Amino acid sequence: MLGADFFRIHRSHIVNRAYVTGFKASKGSRYRLSLTIGAELPVGRSRADAVKAWLRI
């Protein structure tokens, strides 16, 4: 319902692509998204490939 600019990156987080500044891998197959406000959000392990495709990385 929110549109293509929004994506569920984790069971607890939905983000707007306009505010994403980075995608990085951490230890143990964990991933995080950086936002323009300086926050970092976790990316669910099962969602990582879909998030990469959504961001076109």
N, C-alpha and C positions, 0 to 999 in steps of 0.2 A: 504494500500500500504506500510505502514511502517513496518509491522510485528507484531508478538504477544508480543514483549517486549514494545511496545508503546500502550498507552491507553488514550482516552479523558476522563479526570476527571471532566471537567467543560467546558462550551461552549467556554471559552477563553484559555484553557490549555490542552496540550497533554504532557504526561510525559513518560520517559523511566524507566522501572522497575529497572534497574541497579543503578539508582540514588536515589531511594526512601529509606529513612531510618526509617520512621515512619508514622503511621496513628492514628490520635486522634480525639476524639469528643469534641466539644465546646458547649457552651450554645445554646439552641434553635434549636436542631436538625441540627447543623452545624458540618461539618467535615473538617479536614485539613490534607494535606500530608506534611511531612518534607522531605527535600532533602539533599544530601550530601554537597551541597554548603552552607547550612545554611538557605536557603529560605523555607518558608511555603506557600503552595498554597491551595486555597479553593477547596473543592470537592462539586460539585452540589448535592443538596439534592436528586434529582431523580437518580443520578448516584452512590450514596453511596454503595448500595448493590452490584452493579456490580463491583465497585472498590475493595470492600472487597473480592469478589470472585476471581478477577484478581490477587490480592495479596495473595490469599489463607489464609485469616485470619479467 
